[in-house]
Amino acid sequence: MQSGDTEALYRLAPEMRDKIEKIPGLLDVTTDLYIKNPQMTVDIDREKAAVYGITVDQVRNQLYNAYGSRQVGTIYMPSNDYQIILEVQPQFRVDPSDLSKLYMKTASGQTIPLDAVARLVPTVGPLQINHQGQQPAVTISFNLAPGNSLGYAVDKITELEQNSSPPPTIATGFSGTAQVFQDSLRGQGVLILAAVFAAFVILGILYESFIHPITIISGLPSAGIGAILTLTLFGMELSVIAMIGIV
């Protein structure tokens, strides 16, 4: 699941994991999303900021100057170059309350603390933010119980997703083994037709006739039915290896 709207993504991902966990035949349903990281959210009071003539970008830049990795210069030496990184002193990076000690200049040139235009709210966030395709993403993983096929799991999860109707801002898709399985199914029909056409051409060259190959190939449907009956008799799945054998 990927989305630029992290609030909706982090809210719906655990719900989807709980729904997938209830599907019979799936084991060890887990996710890489862990909302357990304490963090401080800077909630800007836009009305107060407008009174002082302070913009949101100004607050953002001040926070980046203090706690980011802004390069303000370079020291050139004969053997090496050294980047100059702007940041606050270490003693002001220990306690979250130190955020209130950051000061900004107003439009009139006065200096005011950050807490005059913003409120510090303790919240909980993700331990790490994973990305796929340059967007925040959450991966839900699962294992199969004995006797259940990957195709069954893919169909059930797809049906569950359609019934859940996630918002259009959240994009979903399979990855790993499930993605390989879906890719193999997409080209299955073309592969079978190509195999039949190749067999027809080879038989036509051998028999120097267009009629005899058609007579021989007409036995393919019964051969396919026999292959499926054999798989059923031995209780085997119609896996990718079985499809290769049928082709």
C-alpha positions, 0 to 999 in steps of 0.5 A, a space after each residue: 500500500 502506497 500513498 502520499 497521504 501518510 495519515 490515511 495510509 497509516 490508519 488503513 494499513 493496520 485495518 487491512 492487516 487485521 482483515 487479511 489475518 482473518 482469511 482462512 489459510 493465511 499464517 504469520 500476517 505481519 506489517 512493517 509499520 510500527 507506530 511506536 516512535 515518540 515525536 514532537 509535532 509543531 502545530 503552527 498557529 497561523 493567525 498568530 504567525 500572520 500577526 507577527 509576519 512569520 510564514 510557515 516556510 520561515 518556521 520550517 527553515 528555522 527547524 532545519 537550520 537547528 536540527 537538519 544538515 544545512 551546509 553553509 560553507 566549505 573549508 578547503 584544505 590542501 589534502 581534503 575539503 570539509 563541509 560546514 554544517 549548521 546546527 544547534 549545540 548538543 546541549 540543546 538537542 536533548 530535551 523536546 522542550 528545547 524547541 521553545 528556545 528557537 527564536 525567529 525574526 518578525 517582519 518588524 525585526 523583533 525576535 520572538 520564540 518559536 512557542 509564541 506562534 506554534 504549539 508543541 504536541 507530543 505524538 507517536 509516529 512510525 519507527 521508520 518510513 518505508 518508500 516504494 516508487 518515491 512514495 511512503 509505503 506499507 508492506 503486509 506480508 503473509 505465509 501460506 498454510 499447508 494445502 493452500 495455493 498462492 493463487 487462492 491467497 491472491 484472489 482472496 486478498 484482491 476480493 477483500 481489497 475491492 470490498 474495502 474500497 480504499 480511497 483513491 489516494 492509496 495505491 495497492 499492489 502485490 510484490 515478491 512471490 505474489 507479483 511473480 505469480 501474477 506476472 506469470 498468469 498475465 502471459 499464460 494465454 499468449 504462451 499457450 497459443 505460441 506453443 500451439 503455433 510453434 508445434 503447428 509450424 514444426 509439424 507442417 514442415 515435417 509432414 509437408 502438409 497443412 492438414 495433418 498438423 491440424 489433425 494431430 493438434 486436435 488432440 490437445 484438448 483431451 491431453 489438457 483434460 488428462 493433465 488436469 485430471 492427473 493433477 486432481 488425482 494426485 491432489 496437486 495444485 495447478 502451479 507454474 511448474 504444472 503449467 509448464 508441463 501442460 505447455 
